[in-house]
Amino acid sequence: MGFVKTAEEIKRIQEAVSAVEFNGGEYLGVEFLSDAGFVESVLPPGLEPLAAPKMSAMVCRFKGGSCGPFNGGAIYVAARRGKIEGNYTLAMYMDSDNAILFGRDIFGEPKKLAAVGWNDSGERATGSIDRGGVQLIKIDARLREGDTLTGAVGQDFNYKVSLAPDGIGLASDPVLTLARLEMNVSRRRVGKASLVLHGTTHDPLDEIPIREILDAQLIEADFRASARALATVPAAEFLPYAYGRLPDWSVFFEEWRSGKGRSHVA
């Protein structure tokens, strides 16, 4: 239980992070069509867009599992690598540091801390993500009972990446990963939804074009996840996308130098 784990503790931890479970889940998602040019511009090296510029937004909450209870949300871009189709995680938000560290350090998900809103009255469900005083994502869905999915599987593309210690470039070539999500769905509601995206300097979700809202669904399910490495990407090629996943620290620095970011000292 200390700072240096025993062999028994390591074995127990590795079992938890290799046979991943997210349990008691509620997942409110909406698909939409964006612009082909935008989709192509945000997909990093190693991924290609699908024929239709499809994206999706989601807000979720889970009661427990491999990283404990958490609430979160994300924006995805439909993509492929060769014959493998999945969703590239463009932005992701969590309200728990346990969930942030888990997904970021294992899968390479670009997670940030945020507040998550959720309300489900049966026929109507809403979910929201708030960060930096701005509501970045708002989903408002009207739902009806739908067919329960059997054998549902999702696949997510992510990149494991770290910055160089001296702050210039990346420490190594990023690893493109593929997470496979198997869902045991107990209930599924389907319908239509509205989607509103706002942005800040650090989270420019307002730059995402929404051309047509497609279907929405709310599923209640337990998830089983596994991930594997697909390829490495040259660090220099991925650098613009790496910085796009992170806060723009230069803004904080400039605010401090100009005096705008300094707190009052008595």
SVG drawing of the C-alpha trace seen along z (x, -y; Angstrom):
<svg xmlns="http://www.w3.org/2000/svg" viewBox="-41 -45 57 57">
<polyline fill="none" stroke="black" stroke-width="0.4" points="0.0,0.0 3.1,-2.3 5.1,-4.2 6.8,-1.1 4.5,1.8 5.1,5.4 5.0,8.2 1.5,9.2 0.3,5.6 1.7,5.2 -0.1,8.4 -3.4,7.1 -3.0,3.7 -2.0,5.3 -5.1,7.5 -7.3,4.4 -5.7,2.4 -5.5,5.3 -9.1,6.7 -10.7,3.2 -14.3,2.8 -16.6,-0.3 -19.8,0.7 -23.2,-0.7 -22.8,-3.0 -25.2,-5.5 -24.1,-6.9 -25.9,-9.7 -24.5,-10.1 -25.5,-12.0 -24.0,-11.7 -23.7,-14.5 -22.2,-15.4 -19.4,-17.9 -17.3,-19.3 -15.0,-16.9 -12.2,-19.6 -12.4,-20.0 -12.4,-16.3 -9.3,-15.8 -7.6,-18.7 -7.9,-17.3 -7.1,-13.6 -3.4,-13.0 -1.0,-11.0 -1.9,-7.3 -5.6,-7.9 -7.8,-8.6 -11.4,-10.0 -14.4,-7.9 -16.5,-8.7 -18.9,-10.7 -17.5,-13.3 -19.3,-11.9 -18.6,-13.0 -20.2,-12.3 -20.5,-13.9 -21.3,-12.1 -21.8,-12.6 -21.6,-9.6 -21.5,-8.4 -20.4,-5.2 -20.9,-3.8 -17.6,-2.0 -15.1,0.4 -11.4,0.3 -10.9,-3.4 -13.8,-3.9 -17.0,-6.0 -16.7,-8.9 -18.6,-11.2 -17.3,-12.4 -17.8,-13.4 -16.0,-13.4 -16.0,-14.5 -15.1,-11.8 -14.3,-11.8 -15.1,-8.7 -11.9,-7.4 -10.0,-4.4 -6.6,-2.9 -6.4,-0.4 -9.5,1.8 -10.0,0.9 -12.8,-1.6 -13.3,-3.4 -13.6,-6.8 -10.7,-9.1 -10.9,-10.9 -10.6,-14.6 -11.4,-15.8 -12.3,-14.1 -13.3,-15.4 -13.6,-13.7 -14.6,-14.8 -12.3,-12.4 -8.5,-12.4 -8.5,-8.6 -10.4,-8.4 -8.1,-11.0 -4.9,-9.2 -6.3,-5.8 -7.4,-6.6 -4.5,-9.0 -1.7,-6.8 -3.0,-3.5 -5.0,-4.2 -3.6,-7.7 -6.9,-9.5 -6.6,-13.3 -8.5,-13.8 -8.9,-17.0 -10.7,-17.9 -14.3,-19.3 -17.7,-19.4 -20.4,-17.1 -24.1,-17.7 -26.7,-15.0 -30.5,-14.8 -32.7,-11.9 -36.5,-12.1 -37.3,-9.1 -38.5,-10.8 -36.0,-13.6 -32.3,-13.4 -29.6,-16.1 -25.9,-16.0 -23.3,-18.8 -19.6,-19.4 -18.4,-22.6 -14.8,-23.7 -13.2,-27.1 -16.5,-28.7 -17.9,-27.7 -20.4,-25.0 -18.4,-23.3 -21.0,-20.5 -24.7,-20.4 -26.9,-17.5 -30.6,-17.7 -32.4,-14.5 -36.0,-13.4 -36.1,-9.6 -38.3,-6.5 -37.6,-2.9 -35.5,-1.2 -34.2,2.3 -31.6,3.6 -28.2,4.0 -26.6,7.4 -22.9,8.0 -22.3,4.2 -18.7,3.3 -17.0,-0.1 -13.4,-0.9 -11.5,-4.1 -8.3,-5.4 -5.9,-7.3 -2.3,-8.4 0.0,-7.8 2.3,-10.9 4.5,-12.8 6.3,-16.1 10.1,-16.3 11.6,-17.2 13.1,-20.4 9.7,-21.6 10.8,-21.4 9.0,-18.8 8.0,-15.3 9.9,-12.9 9.5,-10.1 7.4,-9.0 3.7,-8.7 2.0,-5.3 -1.3,-5.0 -3.6,-2.7 -6.9,-1.0 -9.3,-0.4 -12.0,2.2 -15.1,1.6 -17.6,4.5 -20.9,3.4 -23.4,5.5 -26.5,3.3 -29.5,3.6 -31.6,0.8 -31.5,-1.4 -33.5,-4.5 -33.3,-6.3 -34.5,-9.5 -33.4,-13.0 -31.3,-15.5 -29.9,-19.0 -26.2,-19.6 -24.5,-22.9 -20.8,-23.3 -19.0,-26.3 -15.2,-26.9 -12.3,-28.7 -8.7,-29.2 -7.8,-25.9 -10.9,-24.0 -11.9,-25.3 -15.0,-23.1 -16.8,-26.0 -14.6,-25.6 -16.3,-22.2 -18.8,-22.6 -22.2,-20.9 -24.0,-20.5 -26.6,-17.9 -27.7,-16.2 -28.2,-12.5 -29.6,-10.0 -29.2,-10.1 -29.3,-7.3 -29.0,-6.7 -27.7,-3.2 -27.4,-1.7 -24.6,0.8 -21.5,2.4 -18.3,2.0 -15.3,4.3 -12.3,2.7 -9.0,3.8 -6.4,1.9 -3.4,2.6 -0.7,0.6 -1.2,0.3 1.8,-1.8 4.2,-4.7 4.0,-8.1 7.0,-10.4 7.2,-12.9 7.7,-15.9 4.6,-15.1 2.4,-14.6 3.6,-17.7 0.9,-20.1 -1.8,-17.6 -0.1,-17.0 -0.2,-20.7 -3.8,-20.9 -4.7,-18.3 -3.3,-20.4 -4.0,-23.8 -2.2,-26.7 0.3,-27.4 1.6,-30.4 -1.7,-32.2 -1.2,-31.8 2.4,-33.0 1.5,-36.1 -1.3,-36.9 1.1,-36.7 3.7,-38.9 1.1,-41.5 -0.2,-41.5 -3.7,-40.1 -3.1,-36.7 -1.6,-37.9 -3.6,-37.4 -3.8,-40.2 -1.1,-40.2 -1.9,-42.2"/>
</svg>
